[in-house]
């Protein structure tokens, strides 16, 4: 992997602990609508929602994400503990914290 690709894929990722189960993932909010999540553990073992999905005989890749984790990330953006990287009109990235 080139340095540029690595930078694109990993820059701005921050640890985030799910407020429901405590699973820690790496998160980057590229915009209010786009969230990058990198699991640092096997989701089917560390996340109860993924574990239940697997226990029911379904493949974990068919589960888009955990609703509890998504809600936890939304709450972190709302309370200001997770920043949203927006693009300004000139194309440069700016870290913006959105409160609610």
Beta strands, then each sheet from edge to edge (+ up, - down):
strand 1: 14-17
strand 2: 24-29
strand 3: 35-39
strand 4: 84-87
strand 5: 93-96
sheet 1: 1+ 2- 3+
sheet 2: 4+ 5-
end
